[in-house]
Amino acid sequence: MNYWRSLKKVEEQKLRQYIRNFILELKDEDEDLEEVTVTANVDGYSTPHAFSTDEDEELKKKKLTKSTGYPLVVKEAIDEKDIKLIKQIIRDVIGDVYRDIWLKRNTWK
């Protein structure tokens, strides 16, 4: 048992000495590292209109309407009637979900 402990101690000492020597070698090198860049292999921007101006946006909208043949809808307002309809649809769907859960829970009992 003592043999293994002493062997581990010797290996540990060798490892420590190796690390010390390695660090000293790094310190002794004449090349000082002042700055590192990690963006050397990064591609450019993949969004073609990332830095476009307002004029470019207007030109893009004109081209879009010409190529598709449809008019551009700038702002579409939602009426109060539409909001009531959406709320009613959501209530109906949630009500159906609750009913299904209630039916399943009662059949499990």
N, CA, C and O atoms as a DFTB+ gen file, in Angstrom:
436 C
 N C O
     1  1       0.817      -1.187       0.000
     2  2       0.000       0.000       0.000
     3  2       0.868       1.260       0.000
     4  3       0.588       2.206      -0.737
     5  1       1.893       1.276       0.803
     6  2       2.792       2.418       0.857
     7  2       3.533       2.595      -0.461
     8  3       3.858       3.711      -0.867
     9  1       3.792       1.470      -1.118
    10  2       4.468       1.523      -2.412
    11  2       3.633       2.347      -3.405
    12  3       4.176       3.202      -4.105
    13  1       2.325       2.096      -3.468
    14  2       1.439       2.804      -4.395
    15  2       1.346       4.282      -4.041
    16  3       1.321       5.133      -4.929
    17  1       1.297       4.586      -2.767
    18  2       1.243       5.983      -2.354
    19  2       2.519       6.716      -2.758
    20  3       2.475       7.843      -3.252
    21  1       3.628       6.072      -2.546
    22  2       4.892       6.712      -2.913
    23  2       4.999       6.848      -4.434
    24  3       5.542       7.833      -4.933
    25  1       4.480       5.857      -5.170
    26  2       4.490       5.930      -6.625
    27  2       3.611       7.092      -7.104
    28  3       3.996       7.823      -8.016
    29  1       2.449       7.261      -6.500
    30  2       1.566       8.356      -6.870
    31  2       2.214       9.693      -6.555
    32  3       2.073      10.651      -7.315
    33  1       2.921       9.759      -5.439
    34  2       3.590      10.987      -5.043
    35  2       4.686      11.348      -6.044
    36  3       4.856      12.515      -6.397
    37  1       5.428      10.336      -6.497
    38  2       6.489      10.567      -7.474
    39  2       5.892      11.053      -8.794
    40  3       6.420      11.976      -9.416
    41  1       4.799      10.435      -9.217
    42  2       4.136      10.849     -10.457
    43  2       3.599      12.267     -10.337
    44  3       3.691      13.055     -11.279
    45  1       3.045      12.585      -9.193
    46  2       2.527      13.933      -8.971
    47  2       3.654      14.963      -9.023
    48  3       3.494      16.040      -9.597
    49  1       4.780      14.629      -8.426
    50  2       5.918      15.546      -8.446
    51  2       6.435      15.750      -9.865
    52  3       6.784      16.863     -10.256
    53  1       6.480      14.651     -10.638
    54  2       6.927      14.763     -12.032
    55  2       5.973      15.648     -12.837
    56  3       6.411      16.459     -13.653
    57  1       4.686      15.488     -12.606
    58  2       3.695      16.288     -13.314
    59  2       3.835      17.764     -12.942
    60  3       3.787      18.635     -13.810
    61  1       4.005      18.038     -11.661
    62  2       4.181      19.425     -11.214
    63  2       5.427      20.042     -11.850
    64  3       5.407      21.191     -12.290
    65  1       6.491      19.276     -11.890
    66  2       7.740      19.769     -12.476
    67  2       7.572      20.034     -13.979
    68  3       8.072      21.029     -14.503
    69  1       6.870      19.141     -14.651
    70  2       6.612      19.309     -16.080
    71  2       5.806      20.581     -16.327
    72  3       6.110      21.336     -17.251
    73  1       4.796      20.821     -15.521
    74  2       3.964      22.017     -15.677
    75  2       4.787      23.274     -15.407
    76  3       4.675      24.257     -16.139
    77  1       5.605      23.247     -14.373
    78  2       6.462      24.395     -14.070
    79  2       7.398      24.708     -15.242
    80  3       7.551      25.863     -15.639
    81  1       8.013      23.666     -15.781
    82  2       8.926      23.855     -16.914
    83  2       8.188      24.416     -18.132
    84  3       8.699      25.288     -18.834
    85  1       7.013      23.914     -18.361
    86  2       6.219      24.373     -19.494
    87  2       5.863      25.855     -19.346
    88  3       5.946      26.614     -20.312
    89  1       5.474      26.261     -18.156
    90  2       5.139      27.662     -17.909
    91  2       6.371      28.546     -18.073
    92  3       6.291      29.638     -18.638
    93  1       7.492      28.075     -17.585
    94  2       8.728      28.852     -17.736
    95  2       9.113      29.022     -19.203
    96  3       9.585      30.084     -19.607
    97  1       8.912      27.980     -19.991
    98  2       9.195      28.067     -21.423
    99  2       8.301      29.101     -22.091
   100  3       8.745      29.862     -22.950
   101  1       7.057      29.118     -21.691
   102  2       6.140      30.091     -22.270
   103  2       6.535      31.517     -21.897
   104  3       6.436      32.432     -22.715
   105  1       6.976      31.693     -20.680
   106  2       7.398      33.028     -20.238
   107  2       8.660      33.477     -20.948
   108  3       8.832      34.668     -21.209
   109  1       9.553      32.536     -21.268
   110  2      10.833      32.874     -21.876
   111  2      10.732      33.224     -23.356
   112  3      11.647      33.830     -23.913
   113  1       9.645      32.853     -23.985
   114  2       9.526      33.126     -25.414
   115  2       9.492      34.628     -25.652
   116  3       8.911      35.387     -24.877
   117  1      10.128      35.033     -26.738
   118  2      10.218      36.457     -27.060
   119  2       8.920      37.009     -27.622
   120  3       8.677      38.213     -27.539
   121  1       8.089      36.160     -28.188
   122  2       6.860      36.632     -28.808
   123  2       5.830      36.936     -27.723
   124  3       5.341      36.045     -27.028
   125  1       5.523      38.212     -27.605
   126  2       4.480      38.611     -26.664
   127  2       3.165      38.705     -27.424
   128  3       3.096      39.266     -28.517
   129  1       2.173      38.169     -26.846
   130  2       0.849      38.185     -27.447
   131  2       0.111      39.407     -26.919
   132  3      -0.253      39.468     -25.744
   133  1      -0.106      40.379     -27.799
   134  2      -0.748      41.607     -27.360
   135  2      -2.237      41.618     -27.674
   136  3      -3.031      42.131     -26.885
   137  1      -2.621      41.065     -28.802
   138  2      -4.011      41.127     -29.201
   139  2      -4.357      39.884     -30.008
   140  3      -3.546      39.390     -30.792
   141  1      -5.553      39.395     -29.807
   142  2      -6.018      38.217     -30.528
   143  2      -7.340      38.569     -31.190
   144  3      -8.211      39.177     -30.568
   145  1      -7.487      38.189     -32.440
   146  2      -8.760      38.371     -33.110
   147  2      -9.369      37.003     -33.375
   148  3      -8.676      36.065     -33.769
   149  1     -10.659      36.905     -33.157
   150  2     -11.342      35.632     -33.374
   151  2     -12.370      35.741     -34.485
   152  3     -13.162      34.823     -34.698
   153  1     -12.359      36.860     -35.192
   154  2     -13.345      37.065     -36.246
   155  2     -12.768      36.873     -37.640
   156  3     -13.356      37.340     -38.615
   157  1     -11.663      36.215     -37.752
   158  2     -11.010      36.066     -39.053
   159  2     -11.848      35.233     -40.020
   160  3     -11.875      35.533     -41.214
   161  1     -12.518      34.217     -39.547
   162  2     -13.253      33.325     -40.432
   163  2     -14.756      33.574     -40.436
   164  3     -15.519      32.735     -40.914
   165  1     -15.185      34.703     -39.915
   166  2     -16.610      35.004     -39.866
   167  2     -17.039      35.591     -41.197
   168  3     -16.385      36.480     -41.742
   169  1     -18.147      35.079     -41.710
   170  2     -18.676      35.611     -42.960
   171  2     -19.225      37.012     -42.736
   172  3     -19.401      37.446     -41.597
   173  1     -19.486      37.700     -43.805
   174  2     -20.068      39.038     -43.730
   175  2     -21.523      38.962     -43.285
   176  3     -22.026      37.890     -42.948
   177  1     -22.174      40.082     -43.289
   178  2     -23.573      40.130     -42.885
   179  2     -24.420      39.367     -43.890
   180  3     -24.245      39.523     -45.099
   181  1     -25.319      38.560     -43.405
   182  2     -26.151      37.761     -44.301
   183  2     -27.496      38.431     -44.564
   184  3     -28.338      37.857     -45.256
   185  1     -27.714      39.605     -44.039
   186  2     -28.947      40.336     -44.316
   187  2     -28.624      41.417     -45.339
   188  3     -27.836      42.318     -45.053
   189  1     -29.212      41.343     -46.511
   190  2     -28.851      42.270     -47.571
   191  2     -29.277      43.713     -47.305
   192  3     -28.677      44.635     -47.857
   193  1     -30.290      43.927     -46.482
   194  2     -30.782      45.278     -46.217
   195  2     -30.488      45.712     -44.787
   196  3     -31.241      46.498     -44.213
   197  1     -29.425      45.220     -44.218
   198  2     -29.125      45.523     -42.825
   199  2     -28.806      46.990     -42.610
   200  3     -29.143      47.546     -41.565
   201  1     -28.176      47.616     -43.558
   202  2     -27.759      49.005     -43.394
   203  2     -28.394      49.904     -44.447
   204  3     -27.776      50.862     -44.913
   205  1     -29.622      49.593     -44.815
   206  2     -30.277      50.389     -45.846
   207  2     -30.886      51.651     -45.240
   208  3     -31.176      51.710     -44.045
   209  1     -31.070      52.643     -46.080
   210  2     -31.656      53.910     -45.643
   211  2     -33.154      53.891     -45.901
   212  3     -33.688      52.924     -46.445
   213  1     -33.831      54.969     -45.507
   214  2     -35.271      55.066     -45.752
   215  2     -35.587      55.107     -47.233
   216  3     -36.607      54.575     -47.672
   217  1     -34.707      55.744     -48.010
   218  2     -34.906      55.796     -49.457
   219  2     -34.845      54.400     -50.053
   220  3     -35.614      54.070     -50.955
   221  1     -33.936      53.588     -49.551
   222  2     -33.824      52.213     -50.037
   223  2     -35.089      51.428     -49.705
   224  3     -35.546      50.608     -50.500
   225  1     -35.651      51.685     -48.526
   226  2     -36.884      50.991     -48.120
   227  2     -38.035      51.369     -49.054
   228  3     -38.822      50.508     -49.446
   229  1     -38.135      52.654     -49.411
   230  2     -39.195      53.101     -50.317
   231  2     -39.024      52.446     -51.684
   232  3     -40.002      52.008     -52.290
   233  1     -37.794      52.379     -52.167
   234  2     -37.517      51.755     -53.454
   235  2     -37.879      50.268     -53.414
   236  3     -38.433      49.725     -54.370
   237  1     -37.560      49.631     -52.305
   238  2     -37.880      48.208     -52.147
   239  2     -39.399      47.990     -52.177
   240  3     -39.880      47.028     -52.777
   241  1     -40.144      48.883     -51.532
   242  2     -41.610      48.766     -51.523
   243  2     -42.188      48.950     -52.924
   244  3     -43.112      48.239     -53.319
   245  1     -41.634      49.915     -53.678
   246  2     -42.109      50.132     -55.044
   247  2     -41.856      48.906     -55.918
   248  3     -42.724      48.489     -56.686
   249  1     -40.654      48.334     -55.793
   250  2     -40.327      47.136     -56.575
   251  2     -41.251      45.980     -56.204
   252  3     -41.683      45.213     -57.064
   253  1     -41.544      45.870     -54.922
   254  2     -42.402      44.782     -54.444
   255  2     -43.802      44.899     -55.021
   256  3     -44.376      43.903     -55.459
   257  1     -44.363      46.114     -55.027
   258  2     -45.711      46.285     -55.570
   259  2     -45.730      46.074     -57.079
   260  3     -46.707      45.548     -57.611
   261  1     -44.664      46.477     -57.781
   262  2     -44.613      46.275     -59.237
   263  2     -44.491      44.791     -59.584
   264  3     -45.155      44.312     -60.504
   265  1     -43.653      44.069     -58.856
   266  2     -43.401      42.674     -59.207
   267  2     -44.565      41.763     -58.862
   268  3     -44.806      40.780     -59.564
   269  1     -45.289      42.066     -57.799
   270  2     -46.399      41.193     -57.406
   271  2     -47.721      41.613     -58.005
   272  3     -48.603      40.779     -58.209
   273  1     -47.875      42.915     -58.294
   274  2     -49.138      43.396     -58.849
   275  2     -50.163      43.709     -57.780
   276  3     -51.270      44.141     -58.101
   277  1     -49.830      43.507     -56.532
   278  2     -50.741      43.799     -55.432
   279  2     -50.364      45.127     -54.782
   280  3     -49.186      45.481     -54.721
   281  1     -51.364      45.859     -54.299
   282  2     -51.034      47.108     -53.604
   283  2     -50.452      46.816     -52.225
   284  3     -50.734      45.782     -51.618
   285  1     -49.644      47.741     -51.752
   286  2     -49.007      47.589     -50.455
   287  2     -49.946      48.088     -49.359
   288  3     -50.393      49.234     -49.405
   289  1     -50.243      47.262     -48.400
   290  2     -51.086      47.649     -47.277
   291  2     -50.171      48.157     -46.183
   292  3     -49.403      47.392     -45.600
   293  1     -50.252      49.446     -45.904
   294  2     -49.357      50.053     -44.939
   295  2     -49.822      49.751     -43.523
   296  3     -49.070      49.197     -42.721
   297  1     -51.056      50.114     -43.218
   298  2     -51.584      49.850     -41.882
   299  2     -52.978      49.255     -42.028
   300  3     -53.839      49.807     -42.713
   301  1     -53.177      48.151     -41.390
   302  2     -54.475      47.517     -41.431
   303  2     -55.062      47.604     -40.033
   304  3     -54.512      47.050     -39.081
   305  1     -56.172      48.296     -39.917
   306  2     -56.791      48.499     -38.614
   307  2     -57.695      47.322     -38.282
   308  3     -58.311      46.726     -39.165
   309  1     -57.765      47.002     -37.014
   310  2     -58.664      45.956     -36.534
   311  2     -59.848      46.643     -35.874
   312  3     -59.692      47.420     -34.932
   313  1     -61.008      46.347     -36.377
   314  2     -62.224      46.953     -35.834
   315  2     -62.589      46.307     -34.506
   316  3     -62.117      45.221     -34.169
   317  1     -63.440      47.002     -33.764
   318  2     -63.945      46.462     -32.490
   319  2     -64.745      45.185     -32.743
   320  3     -64.741      44.268     -31.921
   321  1     -65.432      45.133     -33.889
   322  2     -66.209      43.947     -34.259
   323  2     -65.281      42.732     -34.429
   324  3     -65.620      41.625     -34.011
   325  1     -64.109      42.951     -35.044
   326  2     -63.150      41.868     -35.235
   327  2     -62.598      41.378     -33.899
   328  3     -62.425      40.175     -33.704
   329  1     -62.322      42.302     -32.981
   330  2     -61.798      41.918     -31.668
   331  2     -62.818      41.074     -30.917
   332  3     -62.458      40.085     -30.278
   333  1     -64.106      41.466     -30.991
   334  2     -65.161      40.676     -30.322
   335  2     -65.244      39.273     -30.914
   336  3     -65.419      38.296     -30.187
   337  1     -65.120      39.178     -32.227
   338  2     -65.175      37.878     -32.892
   339  2     -63.994      36.997     -32.473
   340  3     -64.169      35.807     -32.210
   341  1     -62.803      37.577     -32.410
   342  2     -61.618      36.823     -31.993
   343  2     -61.765      36.331     -30.561
   344  3     -61.439      35.184     -30.258
   345  1     -62.263      37.210     -29.666
   346  2     -62.473      36.814     -28.269
   347  2     -63.466      35.667     -28.171
   348  3     -63.261      34.737     -27.392
   349  1     -64.554      35.720     -28.962
   350  2     -65.562      34.664     -28.922
   351  2     -64.978      33.336     -29.412
   352  3     -65.268      32.286     -28.839
   353  1     -64.175      33.374     -30.445
   354  2     -63.556      32.143     -30.966
   355  2     -62.624      31.545     -29.916
   356  3     -62.621      30.332     -29.703
   357  1     -61.834      32.393     -29.260
   358  2     -60.917      31.904     -28.226
   359  2     -61.694      31.284     -27.074
   360  3     -61.327      30.219     -26.577
   361  1     -62.781      31.955     -26.640
   362  2     -63.614      31.393     -25.556
   363  2     -64.178      30.034     -25.933
   364  3     -64.182      29.113     -25.116
   365  1     -64.655      29.901     -27.165
   366  2     -65.230      28.624     -27.608
   367  2     -64.186      27.510     -27.597
   368  3     -64.460      26.398     -27.147
   369  1     -62.989      27.817     -28.096
   370  2     -61.928      26.805     -28.153
   371  2     -61.507      26.395     -26.743
   372  3     -61.368      25.206     -26.454
   373  1     -61.306      27.381     -25.865
   374  2     -60.915      27.067     -24.487
   375  2     -62.016      26.302     -23.777
   376  3     -61.738      25.387     -23.002
   377  1     -63.268      26.669     -24.034
   378  2     -64.389      25.936     -23.445
   379  2     -64.411      24.481     -23.878
   380  3     -64.670      23.589     -23.070
   381  1     -64.136      24.240     -25.159
   382  2     -64.069      22.864     -25.656
   383  2     -62.942      22.082     -24.987
   384  3     -63.104      20.904     -24.667
   385  1     -61.801      22.737     -24.776
   386  2     -60.671      22.069     -24.116
   387  2     -61.045      21.699     -22.684
   388  3     -60.789      20.580     -22.239
   389  1     -61.655      22.648     -21.964
   390  2     -62.077      22.355     -20.583
   391  2     -63.105      21.230     -20.539
   392  3     -63.047      20.374     -19.656
   393  1     -64.053      21.221     -21.489
   394  2     -65.065      20.162     -21.528
   395  2     -64.417      18.801     -21.765
   396  3     -64.775      17.812     -21.124
   397  1     -63.455      18.760     -22.696
   398  2     -62.770      17.503     -22.978
   399  2     -61.994      17.011     -21.760
   400  3     -61.987      15.814     -21.469
   401  1     -61.351      17.913     -21.058
   402  2     -60.606      17.531     -19.852
   403  2     -61.555      17.017     -18.792
   404  3     -61.276      16.016     -18.132
   405  1     -62.684      17.703     -18.625
   406  2     -63.659      17.287     -17.607
   407  2     -64.204      15.905     -17.928
   408  3     -64.336      15.068     -17.034
   409  1     -64.529      15.650     -19.221
   410  2     -65.039      14.342     -19.624
   411  2     -64.001      13.245     -19.387
   412  3     -64.343      12.169     -18.896
   413  1     -62.758      13.500     -19.723
   414  2     -61.712      12.498     -19.537
   415  2     -61.477      12.211     -18.064
   416  3     -61.286      11.057     -17.682
   417  1     -61.487      13.236     -17.241
   418  2     -61.251      13.043     -15.803
   419  2     -62.389      12.233     -15.181
   420  3     -62.146      11.404     -14.304
   421  1     -63.619      12.462     -15.620
   422  2     -64.744      11.725     -15.055
   423  2     -64.782      10.271     -15.516
   424  3     -65.295       9.408     -14.804
   425  1     -64.243       9.996     -16.699
   426  2     -64.215       8.606     -17.145
   427  2     -63.104       7.830     -16.446
   428  3     -63.167       6.602     -16.385
   429  1     -62.084       8.516     -15.915
   430  2     -60.992       7.840     -15.218
   431  2     -61.402       7.384     -13.832
   432  3     -60.827       6.441     -13.290
   433  1     -62.393       8.047     -13.253
   434  2     -62.785       7.727     -11.868
   435  2     -63.543       6.457     -11.753
   436  3     -63.934       6.068     -10.653
